[in-house]
């Protein structure tokens, strides 16, 4: 019975990881897609290896080595988190340096047949997993704040979903450590089931995730620009004001800071300075307040449906419209319409 459950989970896990590896290989050549492809391939190979071991119990005498080989996936987990929270910063050299100890230690186990290398491998894996997860707890809010200074929307680019999933990593890491130190087929079954369920959600969000590398280059301080005379600055600010007030560019649901800089014939530094000094808000907050104000007029002045008002006010979806409206107005769009006389 136990073996049947294990074979079923191994087969299901192999098919899932192999399919995800193929999907992300087709998705694109960006670093994140390639990392997921490699990780899913490594995991798929690991499930095949586990099936072979399950079919030939004599291999269980080399359980430490078998487990150490699985640990090569841990740095890939870490690299995916790094690339998500710091897009465009990860290099192949960094990946190789992080992965190297987890490749070398199993080789040393084979050469010297000493358990110390196994223990070092496990300790390094736990340290890397915990330190990366802890780092991500601070990196995710910082990343989301940088998005608010650059984008007027957050659909499929922010990492709010990762904050919730991150806690699941701690649970899986704990189950994995237990299954490595105290062998039990049920621990392995629980670990495979949790991993499979978690990766279904992770792959869904990562696949939807859109690259923001081109937009998240650091904005230089305005003092560093050679031509920083007050006249130039005031002219740029006046052009941006016209774009917002007269042209109502905030109704563009995909508006970015770089779009405003281009339309105002300036750079992102001046555009960023405008929102910091003239509005006292982030780019995201100011643009969405204008969208909500526009929507309020439509809610009380027209009988249009909420999804139509969301679209006409510059929101990507009714869900986004509802979330932002509640955050700014303190009530839902429907409640606002009902409480405000026409």
TITOR-761162 format. One record per residue: chain; x, y, z of N, C-alpha, C in turn; residue in three letters. Coordinates in steps of 0.05 Angstrom, whole numbers, plus 5000, padded with zeros to 4 digits. Layout:
REM residues N
(site 'A',(X,Y,Z),(X,Y,Z),(X,Y,Z),'Ala') ...
***
This chain:
REM residues 342
(site 'A',(5017,4976,5000),(5000,5000,5000),(5017,5025,5000),'Unk') (site 'A',(5038,5025,5018),(5055,5048,5020),(5070,5052,4993),'Unk') (site 'A',(5081,5030,4982),(5096,5032,4957),(5078,5042,4934),'Unk') (site 'A',(5053,5033,4934),(5034,5042,4913),(5030,5072,4914),'Unk') (site 'A',(5027,5082,4939),(5023,5112,4943),(5048,5126,4933),'Unk') (site 'A',(5072,5116,4941),(5097,5129,4933),(5100,5129,4903),'Unk') (site 'A',(5095,5107,4890),(5098,5105,4860),(5078,5125,4847),'Unk') (site 'A',(5054,5127,4858),(5034,5145,4847),(5044,5174,4849),'Unk') (site 'A',(5054,5181,4873),(5063,5209,4877),(5088,5215,4860),'Unk') (site 'A',(5106,5195,4858),(5130,5200,4842),(5122,5203,4813),'Unk') (site 'A',(5104,5187,4803),(5095,5190,4775),(5081,5216,4770),'Unk') (site 'A',(5063,5224,4788),(5049,5249,4785),(5069,5272,4786),'Unk') (site 'A',(5087,5271,4805),(5107,5293,4808),(5125,5295,4784),'Unk') (site 'A',(5133,5272,4773),(5150,5272,4749),(5135,5285,4726),'Unk') (site 'A',(5111,5277,4721),(5095,5288,4698),(5091,5318,4702),'Unk') (site 'A',(5086,5327,4726),(5081,5355,4731),(5107,5371,4726),'Unk') (site 'A',(5129,5363,4738),(5154,5378,4735),(5164,5378,4707),'Unk') (site 'A',(5161,5355,4693),(5170,5354,4665),(5153,5372,4648),'Unk') (site 'A',(5127,5373,4653),(5110,5391,4637),(5116,5420,4642),'Unk') (site 'A',(5121,5427,4668),(5128,5455,4675),(5154,5463,4662),'Unk') (site 'A',(5174,5444,4663),(5200,5450,4650),(5196,5457,4620),'Unk') (site 'A',(5180,5442,4607),(5175,5446,4578),(5161,5473,4574),'Unk') (site 'A',(5141,5479,4591),(5125,5504,4588),(5143,5528,4591),'Unk') (site 'A',(5160,5528,4612),(5178,5551,4617),(5200,5552,4597),'Unk') (site 'A',(5208,5530,4586),(5228,5531,4564),(5217,5545,4540),'Unk') (site 'A',(5191,5540,4535),(5178,5553,4512),(5171,5582,4518),'Unk') (site 'A',(5168,5589,4544),(5159,5616,4551),(5178,5638,4542),'Unk') (site 'A',(5203,5634,4546),(5222,5655,4538),(5250,5649,4548),'Unk') (site 'A',(5269,5666,4540),(5297,5662,4547),(5306,5679,4570),'Unk') (site 'A',(5288,5692,4585),(5295,5709,4607),(5306,5691,4630),'Unk') (site 'A',(5321,5703,4648),(5334,5688,4669),(5314,5673,4687),'Unk') (site 'A',(5292,5685,4693),(5272,5672,4711),(5261,5647,4698),'Unk') (site 'A',(5253,5649,4673),(5242,5625,4659),(5263,5603,4657),'Unk') (site 'A',(5288,5610,4652),(5309,5590,4649),(5314,5577,4676),'Unk') (site 'A',(5314,5592,4698),(5318,5581,4724),(5296,5561,4732),'Unk') (site 'A',(5271,5568,4726),(5249,5550,4732),(5252,5525,4715),'Unk') (site 'A',(5260,5528,4689),(5263,5505,4672),(5284,5486,4683),'Unk') (site 'A',(5307,5497,4692),(5328,5480,4703),(5319,5466,4728),'Unk') (site 'A',(5307,5482,4746),(5298,5470,4771),(5277,5448,4767),'Unk') (site 'A',(5258,5452,4749),(5238,5431,4744),(5251,5407,4731),'Unk') (site 'A',(5271,5411,4714),(5285,5388,4702),(5300,5372,4723),'Unk') (site 'A',(5314,5387,4742),(5328,5373,4763),(5309,5358,4781),'Unk') (site 'A',(5286,5370,4787),(5266,5356,4804),(5255,5332,4790),'Unk') (site 'A',(5249,5334,4764),(5239,5311,4749),(5259,5288,4749),'Unk') (site 'A',(5285,5295,4745),(5305,5274,4746),(5307,5261,4774),'Unk') (site 'A',(5303,5278,4794),(5303,5268,4821),(5280,5248,4827),'Unk') (site 'A',(5257,5253,4815),(5234,5235,4819),(5239,5208,4805),'Unk') (site 'A',(5252,5209,4781),(5260,5184,4768),(5279,5169,4785),'Unk') (site 'A',(5299,5183,4796),(5319,5170,4813),(5306,5157,4837),'Unk') (site 'A',(5286,5171,4849),(5272,5161,4873),(5256,5136,4866),'Unk') (site 'A',(5245,5135,4842),(5230,5112,4833),(5248,5088,4830),'Unk') (site 'A',(5272,5092,4819),(5292,5071,4816),(5300,5060,4843),'Unk') (site 'A',(5305,5078,4862),(5313,5070,4889),(5291,5054,4902),'Unk') (site 'A',(5266,5063,4898),(5243,5049,4910),(5241,5021,4899),'Unk') (site 'A',(5247,5018,4874),(5245,4992,4861),(5269,4973,4868),'Unk') (site 'A',(5291,4985,4877),(5314,4970,4883),(5324,4977,4911),'Unk') (site 'A',(5312,4966,4932),(5318,4973,4960),(5348,4972,4967),'Unk') (site 'A',(5364,4956,4953),(5392,4955,4959),(5406,4982,4957),'Unk') (site 'A',(5395,5000,4941),(5407,5027,4939),(5403,5043,4964),'Unk') (site 'A',(5385,5034,4983),(5380,5049,5007),(5405,5051,5025),'Unk') (site 'A',(5425,5034,5020),(5449,5035,5036),(5465,5061,5030),'Unk') (site 'A',(5459,5073,5007),(5472,5099,4999),(5452,5122,5002),'Unk') (site 'A',(5435,5120,5023),(5414,5141,5026),(5426,5169,5030),'Unk') (site 'A',(5448,5171,5045),(5460,5198,5049),(5468,5210,5022),'Unk') (site 'A',(5481,5194,5006),(5489,5205,4979),(5465,5212,4962),'Unk') (site 'A',(5444,5195,4963),(5420,5200,4947),(5407,5227,4956),'Unk') (site 'A',(5406,5231,4982),(5395,5256,4993),(5412,5280,4985),'Unk') (site 'A',(5439,5277,4987),(5457,5299,4980),(5454,5307,4951),'Unk') (site 'A',(5449,5288,4933),(5445,5294,4905),(5420,5311,4902),'Unk') (site 'A',(5399,5306,4917),(5375,5322,4916),(5379,5351,4924),'Unk') (site 'A',(5399,5355,4941),(5403,5382,4952),(5412,5402,4931),'Unk') (site 'A',(5421,5393,4908),(5430,5411,4887),(5407,5430,4878),'Unk') (site 'A',(5382,5422,4885),(5359,5439,4878),(5356,5463,4896),'Unk') (site 'A',(5367,5461,4921),(5364,5483,4940),(5375,5510,4930),'Unk') (site 'A',(5399,5511,4919),(5409,5536,4908),(5391,5547,4885),'Unk') (site 'A',(5378,5530,4870),(5361,5539,4848),(5336,5552,4860),'Unk') (site 'A',(5325,5541,4882),(5303,5554,4896),(5312,5582,4904),'Unk') (site 'A',(5336,5584,4916),(5346,5610,4925),(5349,5630,4901),'Unk') (site 'A',(5360,5620,4879),(5365,5637,4856),(5338,5648,4844),'Unk') (site 'A',(5318,5631,4845),(5291,5640,4834),(5281,5662,4852),'Unk') (site 'A',(5284,5659,4878),(5275,5681,4897),(5291,5706,4892),'Unk') (site 'A',(5317,5704,4888),(5334,5727,4883),(5326,5741,4857),'Unk') (site 'A',(5321,5726,4836),(5313,5738,4811),(5286,5751,4812),'Unk') (site 'A',(5267,5739,4827),(5241,5751,4830),(5243,5778,4845),'Unk') (site 'A',(5258,5779,4866),(5259,5802,4883),(5279,5823,4873),'Unk') (site 'A',(5298,5815,4857),(5319,5833,4847),(5323,5828,4817),'Unk') (site 'A',(5302,5832,4801),(5304,5824,4772),(5327,5837,4757),'Unk') (site 'A',(5341,5821,4742),(5362,5830,4725),(5389,5832,4739),'Unk') (site 'A',(5391,5826,4764),(5416,5828,4779),(5431,5801,4780),'Unk') (site 'A',(5418,5779,4777),(5430,5753,4780),(5446,5746,4755),'Unk') (site 'A',(5470,5736,4758),(5487,5728,4736),(5493,5698,4737),'Unk') (site 'A',(5502,5688,4714),(5509,5659,4713),(5532,5653,4731),'Unk') (site 'A',(5551,5672,4735),(5573,5668,4753),(5563,5664,4782),'Unk') (site 'A',(5544,5681,4790),(5533,5679,4817),(5520,5652,4821),'Unk') (site 'A',(5504,5644,4801),(5490,5618,4803),(5510,5595,4806),'Unk') (site 'A',(5532,5596,4790),(5552,5575,4791),(5566,5575,4818),'Unk') (site 'A',(5572,5598,4829),(5585,5599,4855),(5568,5589,4878),'Unk') (site 'A',(5542,5594,4876),(5523,5585,4897),(5519,5555,4895),'Unk') (site 'A',(5518,5545,4870),(5513,5517,4865),(5537,5499,4871),'Unk') (site 'A',(5561,5510,4867),(5586,5495,4868),(5589,5477,4894),'Unk') (site 'A',(5585,5488,4918),(5588,5471,4942),(5569,5447,4942),'Unk') (site 'A',(5545,5450,4931),(5526,5429,4932),(5531,5408,4910),'Unk') (site 'A',(5549,5414,4892),(5558,5394,4873),(5584,5380,4883),'Unk') (site 'A',(5601,5396,4895),(5627,5386,4904),(5624,5367,4928),'Unk') (site 'A',(5606,5374,4947),(5604,5358,4971),(5595,5329,4965),'Unk') (site 'A',(5575,5324,4948),(5568,5296,4941),(5592,5281,4928),'Unk') (site 'A',(5608,5296,4912),(5631,5283,4900),(5652,5275,4921),'Unk') (site 'A',(5655,5293,4941),(5673,5286,4963),(5663,5262,4979),'Unk') (site 'A',(5636,5260,4982),(5625,5237,4995),(5632,5211,4981),'Unk') (site 'A',(5631,5212,4954),(5637,5188,4938),(5667,5181,4941),'Unk') (site 'A',(5684,5202,4940),(5713,5197,4941),(5723,5188,4968),'Unk') (site 'A',(5713,5201,4990),(5724,5195,5016),(5706,5179,5034),'Unk') (site 'A',(5680,5176,5026),(5661,5160,5041),(5661,5167,5071),'Unk') (site 'A',(5659,5193,5076),(5659,5202,5104),(5633,5218,5108),'Unk') (site 'A',(5619,5213,5130),(5593,5226,5134),(5594,5256,5140),'Unk') (site 'A',(5618,5266,5145),(5621,5294,5152),(5612,5311,5128),'Unk') (site 'A',(5617,5302,5104),(5610,5317,5080),(5579,5319,5077),'Unk') (site 'A',(5566,5297,5085),(5537,5297,5084),(5525,5318,5104),'Unk') (site 'A',(5536,5318,5128),(5527,5337,5148),(5532,5366,5140),'Unk') (site 'A',(5555,5371,5128),(5561,5398,5119),(5541,5406,5097),'Unk') (site 'A',(5536,5387,5079),(5517,5392,5058),(5489,5400,5069),'Unk') (site 'A',(5480,5385,5088),(5453,5390,5100),(5453,5417,5115),'Unk') (site 'A',(5475,5423,5129),(5476,5448,5144),(5476,5472,5125),'Unk') (site 'A',(5492,5470,5104),(5493,5491,5084),(5466,5496,5071),'Unk') (site 'A',(5452,5474,5065),(5425,5476,5052),(5406,5490,5070),'Unk') (site 'A',(5406,5483,5096),(5388,5496,5115),(5395,5526,5118),'Unk') (site 'A',(5421,5532,5120),(5429,5560,5123),(5421,5576,5099),'Unk') (site 'A',(5426,5565,5075),(5419,5579,5050),(5389,5583,5048),'Unk') (site 'A',(5374,5562,5055),(5344,5565,5053),(5333,5585,5073),'Unk') (site 'A',(5342,5584,5098),(5332,5602,5118),(5341,5631,5113),'Unk') (site 'A',(5366,5635,5105),(5377,5662,5100),(5363,5674,5076),'Unk') (site 'A',(5358,5658,5055),(5345,5669,5031),(5316,5676,5037),'Unk') (site 'A',(5302,5659,5052),(5275,5665,5059),(5273,5690,5076),'Unk') (site 'A',(5291,5693,5095),(5292,5716,5113),(5297,5741,5097),'Unk') (site 'A',(5317,5740,5079),(5323,5762,5061),(5299,5770,5045),'Unk') (site 'A',(5285,5750,5034),(5262,5756,5017),(5240,5770,5033),'Unk') (site 'A',(5237,5765,5059),(5217,5779,5075),(5221,5809,5074),'Unk') (site 'A',(5246,5818,5072),(5252,5847,5070),(5253,5856,5041),'Unk') (site 'A',(5262,5838,5023),(5266,5846,4995),(5239,5850,4981),'Unk') (site 'A',(5219,5834,4988),(5193,5835,4974),(5180,5862,4978),'Unk') (site 'A',(5177,5872,5003),(5165,5899,5007),(5182,5921,4993),'Unk') (site 'A',(5209,5918,4993),(5226,5938,4980),(5221,5938,4950),'Unk') (site 'A',(5218,5914,4939),(5213,5911,4910),(5185,5924,4903),'Unk') (site 'A',(5165,5918,4920),(5139,5929,4914),(5138,5959,4917),'Unk') (site 'A',(5154,5970,4935),(5156,6000,4937),(5169,6012,4912),'Unk') (site 'A',(5189,5998,4901),(5202,6008,4877),(5182,6008,4854),'Unk') (site 'A',(5164,5988,4853),(5144,5987,4832),(5125,6011,4834),'Unk') (site 'A',(5119,6020,4858),(5100,6042,4862),(5112,6069,4852),'Unk') (site 'A',(5139,6070,4851),(5152,6094,4841),(5154,6093,4810),'Unk') (site 'A',(5147,6071,4798),(5152,6068,4769),(5127,6061,4753),'Unk') (site 'A',(5109,6046,4765),(5085,6036,4751),(5060,6047,4764),'Unk') (site 'A',(5039,6051,4747),(5013,6060,4757),(4995,6036,4761),'Unk') (site 'A',(5005,6012,4758),(4989,5988,4761),(5007,5967,4774),'Unk') (site 'A',(4995,5946,4785),(5011,5925,4797),(5003,5897,4788),'Unk') (site 'A',(4984,5894,4770),(4975,5868,4761),(4998,5853,4747),'Unk') (site 'A',(5003,5829,4757),(5023,5811,4745),(5052,5821,4747),'Unk') (site 'A',(5057,5841,4764),(5085,5850,4768),(5093,5851,4797),'Unk') (site 'A',(5074,5855,4815),(5082,5856,4843),(5085,5828,4855),'Unk') (site 'A',(5095,5826,4880),(5101,5800,4892),(5084,5796,4917),'Unk') (site 'A',(5060,5806,4918),(5044,5801,4942),(5038,5772,4945),'Unk') (site 'A',(5035,5758,4923),(5030,5729,4924),(5053,5714,4937),'Unk') (site 'A',(5077,5724,4932),(5101,5710,4942),(5103,5712,4973),'Unk') (site 'A',(5093,5734,4984),(5094,5737,5013),(5079,5715,5027),'Unk') (site 'A',(5056,5707,5015),(5040,5686,5027),(5053,5658,5023),'Unk') (site 'A',(5064,5654,4999),(5076,5628,4992),(5102,5624,5008),'Unk') (site 'A',(5115,5646,5014),(5141,5644,5028),(5139,5628,5054),'Unk') (site 'A',(5117,5632,5068),(5114,5617,5093),(5112,5587,5088),'Unk') (site 'A',(5101,5580,5065),(5099,5552,5059),(5126,5539,5054),'Unk') (site 'A',(5146,5556,5045),(5173,5546,5042),(5184,5536,5068),'Unk') (site 'A',(5179,5551,5090),(5189,5543,5116),(5177,5516,5124),'Unk') (site 'A',(5152,5512,5118),(5139,5486,5125),(5151,5464,5110),'Unk') (site 'A',(5155,5468,5083),(5166,5447,5066),(5195,5442,5074),'Unk') (site 'A',(5210,5463,5081),(5238,5459,5089),(5239,5443,5115),'Unk') (site 'A',(5221,5447,5133),(5220,5432,5158),(5214,5403,5152),'Unk') (site 'A',(5194,5397,5136),(5187,5370,5129),(5210,5356,5114),'Unk') (site 'A',(5224,5371,5097),(5246,5360,5082),(5269,5352,5101),'Unk') (site 'A',(5275,5370,5121),(5296,5364,5140),(5290,5339,5156),'Unk') (site 'A',(5264,5336,5164),(5255,5313,5179),(5258,5288,5162),'Unk') (site 'A',(5250,5290,5137),(5251,5266,5119),(5280,5258,5113),'Unk') (site 'A',(5298,5278,5114),(5327,5272,5109),(5340,5259,5134),'Unk') (site 'A',(5332,5267,5157),(5345,5258,5182),(5332,5233,5193),'Unk') (site 'A',(5306,5230,5189),(5291,5206,5198),(5275,5194,5175),'Unk') (site 'A',(5287,5174,5163),(5274,5164,5139),(5248,5150,5145),'Unk') (site 'A',(5227,5158,5130),(5201,5145,5132),(5187,5150,5105),'Unk') (site 'A',(5175,5129,5093),(5161,5133,5068),(5139,5153,5070),'Unk') (site 'A',(5127,5155,5094),(5105,5174,5097),(5115,5203,5098),'Unk') (site 'A',(5139,5207,5109),(5150,5234,5108),(5156,5242,5079),'Unk') (site 'A',(5166,5223,5064),(5172,5228,5035),(5146,5234,5020),'Unk') (site 'A',(5124,5219,5027),(5099,5224,5014),(5087,5251,5020),'Unk') (site 'A',(5090,5259,5046),(5080,5286,5054),(5096,5307,5040),'Unk') (site 'A',(5123,5303,5039),(5140,5323,5027),(5133,5326,4997),'Unk') (site 'A',(5130,5304,4983),(5123,5306,4954),(5096,5319,4950),'Unk') (site 'A',(5077,5312,4967),(5050,5324,4963),(5050,5354,4968),'Unk') (site 'A',(5063,5363,4990),(5065,5391,4995),(5080,5406,4973),'Unk') (site 'A',(5102,5394,4964),(5118,5407,4943),(5102,5410,4918),'Unk') (site 'A',(5088,5389,4911),(5072,5390,4886),(5050,5411,4888),'Unk') (site 'A',(5036,5412,4910),(5014,5432,4914),(5025,5460,4913),'Unk') (site 'A',(5048,5464,4926),(5060,5491,4927),(5069,5500,4900),'Unk') (site 'A',(5082,5482,4885),(5092,5490,4859),(5070,5494,4838),'Unk') (site 'A',(5047,5483,4842),(5025,5489,4824),(5018,5518,4826),'Unk') (site 'A',(5017,5529,4851),(5011,5558,4854),(5035,5575,4846),'Unk') (site 'A',(5059,5567,4853),(5083,5583,4846),(5085,5586,4816),'Unk') (site 'A',(5083,5564,4802),(5087,5564,4773),(5065,5580,4759),'Unk') (site 'A',(5041,5580,4770),(5019,5596,4759),(5026,5625,4761),'Unk') (site 'A',(5035,5634,4784),(5041,5663,4787),(5067,5671,4772),'Unk') (site 'A',(5087,5653,4773),(5112,5660,4758),(5106,5662,4728),'Unk') (site 'A',(5090,5644,4718),(5084,5645,4689),(5070,5671,4682),'Unk') (site 'A',(5052,5680,4699),(5038,5705,4694),(5056,5730,4698),'Unk') (site 'A',(5077,5726,4714),(5094,5749,4722),(5107,5761,4698),'Unk') (site 'A',(5105,5788,4696),(5116,5802,4673),(5143,5815,4681),'Unk') (site 'A',(5161,5815,4663),(5188,5826,4668),(5186,5856,4672),'Unk') (site 'A',(5201,5866,4692),(5202,5895,4697),(5230,5905,4696),'Unk') (site 'A',(5249,5888,4686),(5277,5895,4687),(5283,5921,4674),'Unk') (site 'A',(5271,5927,4651),(5277,5951,4636),(5268,5976,4650),'Unk') (site 'A',(5248,5974,4669),(5237,5997,4682),(5249,6002,4710),'Unk') (site 'A',(5263,5983,4721),(5272,5986,4749),(5301,5994,4752),'Unk') (site 'A',(5313,6006,4731),(5339,6017,4735),(5338,6040,4755),'Unk') (site 'A',(5357,6042,4774),(5357,6063,4794),(5355,6090,4781),'Unk') (site 'A',(5339,6108,4794),(5336,6135,4785),(5357,6152,4799),'Unk') (site 'A',(5373,6166,4783),(5394,6183,4795),(5383,6207,4809),'Unk') (site 'A',(5396,6217,4831),(5387,6241,4844),(5387,6264,4824),'Unk') (site 'A',(5368,6282,4827),(5366,6304,4807),(5390,6322,4808),'Unk') (site 'A',(5404,6323,4832),(5428,6340,4834),(5451,6330,4816),'Unk') (site 'A',(5449,6305,4808),(5471,6294,4791),(5468,6301,4762),'Unk') (site 'A',(5445,6312,4754),(5441,6320,4726),(5456,6346,4720),'Unk') (site 'A',(5473,6346,4699),(5489,6371,4694),(5472,6396,4691),'Unk') (site 'A',(5450,6395,4676),(5433,6418,4672),(5410,6417,4691),'Unk') (site 'A',(5413,6430,4714),(5393,6428,4735),(5383,6456,4743),'Unk') (site 'A',(5383,6474,4724),(5374,6501,4731),(5344,6501,4738),'Unk') (site 'A',(5336,6520,4756),(5308,6521,4764),(5289,6525,4740),'Unk') (site 'A',(5298,6540,4720),(5280,6545,4696),(5275,6519,4682),'Unk') (site 'A',(5295,6502,4677),(5292,6477,4664),(5273,6459,4680),'Unk') (site 'A',(5278,6458,4706),(5261,6442,4723),(5232,6450,4723),'Unk') (site 'A',(5227,6476,4724),(5199,6486,4725),(5186,6481,4698),'Unk') (site 'A',(5200,6483,4676),(5189,6477,4650),(5181,6448,4647),'Unk') (site 'A',(5198,6431,4657),(5192,6402,4656),(5168,6396,4673),'Unk') (site 'A',(5167,6407,4697),(5145,6402,4715),(5118,6413,4703),'Unk') (site 'A',(5120,6435,4689),(5096,6446,4676),(5086,6428,4654),'Unk') (site 'A',(5104,6416,4639),(5096,6398,4618),(5083,6373,4630),'Unk') (site 'A',(5094,6363,4651),(5082,6339,4664),(5055,6346,4675),'Unk') (site 'A',(5052,6369,4687),(5025,6378,4698),(5005,6379,4675),'Unk') (site 'A',(5012,6390,4652),(4993,6391,4630),(4985,6363,4621),'Unk') (site 'A',(5005,6345,4620),(4999,6318,4611),(4979,6305,4630),'Unk') (site 'A',(4981,6310,4656),(4963,6298,4675),(4936,6312,4676),'Unk') (site 'A',(4937,6338,4678),(4912,6353,4682),(4896,6356,4656),'Unk') (site 'A',(4909,6364,4635),(4895,6369,4610),(4892,6344,4592),'Unk') (site 'A',(4913,6329,4589),(4912,6306,4572),(4901,6281,4586),'Unk') (site 'A',(4900,6282,4613),(4890,6260,4629),(4903,6233,4622),'Unk') (site 'A',(4929,6233,4621),(4943,6209,4614),(4940,6187,4635),'Unk') (site 'A',(4930,6195,4658),(4926,6175,4679),(4904,6154,4672),'Unk') (site 'A',(4889,6160,4651),(4868,6141,4642),(4880,6118,4626),'Unk') (site 'A',(4906,6120,4620),(4920,6098,4607),(4926,6076,4628),'Unk') (site 'A',(4914,6053,4626),(4917,6033,4647),(4945,6021,4649),'Unk') (site 'A',(4962,6024,4628),(4989,6013,4629),(5010,6036,4632),'Unk') (site 'A',(5002,6058,4643),(5020,6081,4645),(5044,6075,4663),'Unk') (site 'A',(5067,6083,4654),(5092,6079,4670),(5106,6106,4672),'Unk') (site 'A',(5124,6108,4691),(5139,6133,4695),(5155,6140,4670),'Unk') (site 'A',(5166,6119,4657),(5182,6124,4633),(5164,6136,4610),'Unk') (site 'A',(5139,6129,4610),(5120,6140,4590),(5117,6170,4594),'Unk') (site 'A',(5114,6178,4619),(5111,6207,4625),(5137,6221,4618),'Unk') (site 'A',(5160,6210,4625),(5185,6222,4618),(5188,6226,4588),'Unk') (site 'A',(5181,6206,4573),(5183,6208,4544),(5164,6229,4532),'Unk') (site 'A',(5139,6230,4542),(5120,6249,4532),(5127,6278,4540),'Unk') (site 'A',(5140,6281,4563),(5148,6307,4572),(5175,6315,4562),'Unk') (site 'A',(5187,6298,4545),(5213,6303,4534),(5234,6308,4555),'Unk') (site 'A',(5235,6290,4575),(5254,6292,4597),(5263,6264,4604),'Unk') (site 'A',(5275,6261,4627),(5284,6234,4636),(5269,6226,4661),'Unk') (site 'A',(5274,6201,4669),(5259,6190,4692),(5266,6203,4718),'Unk') (site 'A',(5290,6215,4720),(5298,6229,4744),(5281,6253,4749),'Unk') (site 'A',(5277,6270,4728),(5259,6293,4731),(5230,6285,4736),'Unk') (site 'A',(5221,6264,4722),(5194,6255,4725),(5190,6244,4754),'Unk') (site 'A',(5209,6230,4764),(5207,6220,4791),(5207,6243,4811),'Unk') (site 'A',(5224,6263,4806),(5226,6286,4824),(5199,6301,4825),'Unk') (site 'A',(5185,6302,4802),(5159,6316,4801),(5140,6304,4821),'Unk') (site 'A',(5138,6277,4822),(5118,6265,4840),(5127,6267,4869),'Unk') (site 'A',(5153,6267,4874),(5163,6269,4901),(5158,6297,4912),'Unk') (site 'A',(5164,6318,4896),(5163,6345,4906),(5136,6359,4902),'Unk') (site 'A',(5122,6353,4880),(5098,6367,4873),(5073,6354,4885),'Unk') (site 'A',(5074,6327,4889),(5050,6313,4899),(5054,6302,4927),'Unk') (site 'A',(5079,6297,4934),(5084,6285,4960),(5076,6256,4961),'Unk') (site 'A',(5070,6244,4938),(5062,6216,4937),(5079,6200,4918),'Unk') (site 'A',(5077,6174,4919),(5090,6158,4898),(5075,6161,4872),'Unk') (site 'A',(5088,6154,4850),(5075,6155,4824),(5050,6139,4824),'Unk') (site 'A',(5051,6115,4834),(5028,6097,4835),(5005,6109,4851),'Unk') (site 'A',(5010,6120,4874),(4989,6131,4891),(4975,6155,4878),'Unk') (site 'A',(4992,6173,4867),(4980,6197,4855),(4963,6191,4831),'Unk') (site 'A',(4973,6174,4813),(4958,6167,4789),(4932,6153,4796),'Unk') (site 'A',(4933,6135,4816),(4909,6120,4823),(4889,6137,4838),'Unk') (site 'A',(4898,6157,4852),(4879,6176,4865),(4864,6191,4843),'Unk') (site 'A',(4878,6199,4822),(4865,6213,4800),(4845,6194,4786),'Unk') (site 'A',(4852,6169,4783),(4834,6150,4771),(4809,6146,4788),'Unk') (site 'A',(4812,6144,4814),(4789,6141,4832),(4772,6166,4831),'Unk') (site 'A',(4784,6189,4831),(4768,6214,4829),(4752,6215,4803),'Unk') (site 'A',(4764,6206,4781),(4750,6205,4756),(4727,6185,4758),'Unk') (site 'A',(4732,6162,4770),(4711,6141,4773),(4688,6151,4791),'Unk') (site 'A',(4694,6167,4811),(4673,6178,4828),(4654,6195,4812),'Unk') (site 'A',(4664,6211,4793),(4647,6227,4776),(4629,6209,4759),'Unk') (site 'A',(4640,6188,4749),(4624,6170,4732),(4603,6154,4749),'Unk') (site 'A',(4610,6148,4774),(4592,6133,4791),(4567,6149,4797),'Unk') (site 'A',(4570,6175,4801),(4547,6192,4809),(4534,6205,4785),'Unk') (site 'A',(4549,6207,4763),(4538,6222,4740),(4529,6205,4717),'Unk') (site 'A',(4534,6179,4718),(4525,6161,4696),(4514,6135,4708),'Unk') (site 'A',(4497,6121,4693),(4487,6095,4702),(4504,6072,4692),'Unk') (site 'A',(4529,6077,4684),(4545,6056,4672),(4551,6034,4693),'Unk') (site 'A',(4556,6010,4682),(4563,5987,4699),(4591,5991,4711),'Unk') (site 'A',(4596,5978,4733),(4622,5981,4747),(4646,5973,4730),'Unk') (site 'A',(4642,5952,4714),(4665,5943,4698),(4671,5963,4676),'Unk') (site 'A',(4650,5977,4666),(4654,5998,4646),(4668,6022,4658),'Unk') (site 'A',(4660,6029,4682),(4672,6052,4696),(4701,6046,4703),'Unk') (site 'A',(4707,6021,4711),(4734,6013,4717),(4752,6017,4692),'Unk') (site 'A',(4742,6008,4669),(4758,6010,4644),(4761,6039,4636),'Unk') (site 'A',(4740,6055,4638),(4742,6083,4630),(4759,6100,4649),'Unk') (site 'A',(4763,6090,4673),(4778,6105,4693),(4808,6097,4694),'Unk') (site 'A',(4815,6078,4676),(4844,6071,4674),(4852,6047,4690),'Unk') (site 'A',(4833,6030,4699),(4841,6006,4714),(4841,5982,4695),'Unk') (site 'A',(4859,5964,4701),(4862,5940,4684),(4840,5920,4687),'Unk') (site 'A',(4827,5921,4710),(4806,5901,4716),(4787,5912,4737),'Unk') (site 'A',(4764,5900,4739),(4745,5908,4760),(4756,5901,4787),'Unk') (site 'A',(4771,5879,4790),(4782,5872,4815),(4802,5893,4825),'Unk') (site 'A',(4819,5902,4806),(4838,5923,4813),(4824,5949,4820),'Unk') (site 'A',(4803,5956,4805),(4787,5980,4811),(4775,5978,4839),'Unk') (site 'A',(4764,5956,4846),(4751,5952,4872),(4772,5955,4894),'Unk') (site 'A',(4795,5942,4891),(4816,5942,4912),(4827,5971,4916),'Unk') (site 'A',(4833,5985,4895),(4844,6011,4897),(4823,6031,4907),'Unk') (site 'A',(4799,6029,4898),(4777,6047,4906),(4773,6044,4937),'Unk') (site 'A',(4772,6020,4947),(4768,6016,4975),(4791,6027,4991),'Unk') (site 'A',(4815,6024,4982),(4839,6033,4996),(4839,6064,4998),'Unk') (site 'A',(4829,6078,4977),(4829,6107,4976),(4804,6119,4988),'Unk') (site 'A',(4781,6108,4981),(4755,6120,4989),(4744,6108,5015),'Unk') (site 'A',(4754,6086,5023),(4745,6073,5048),(4718,6059,5044),'Unk') (site 'A',(4709,6056,5020),(4684,6041,5015),(4685,6030,4986),'Unk') (site 'A',(4668,6011,4980),(4668,6000,4953),(4655,6020,4933),'Unk') (site 'A',(4660,6016,4907),(4648,6033,4888),(4617,6033,4890),'Unk') (site 'A',(4606,6009,4894),(4577,6007,4896),(4566,6022,4921),'Unk') (site 'A',(4581,6020,4943),(4573,6035,4967),(4574,6065,4962),'Unk') (site 'A',(4595,6074,4948),(4598,6102,4942),(4575,6112,4925),'Unk') (site 'A',(4568,6096,4905),(4546,6104,4887),(4519,6106,4903),'Unk') (site 'A',(4515,6087,4921),(4491,6087,4937),(4489,6109,4957),'Unk') (site 'A',(4513,6118,4967),(4513,6138,4988),(4514,6166,4978),'Unk') (site 'A',(4519,6170,4952),(4522,6196,4940),(4499,6203,4922),'Unk') (site 'A',(4485,6225,4927),(4462,6232,4910),(4472,6240,4882),'Unk') (site 'A',(4457,6234,4861),(4465,6241,4834),(4466,6271,4829),'Unk') 
***
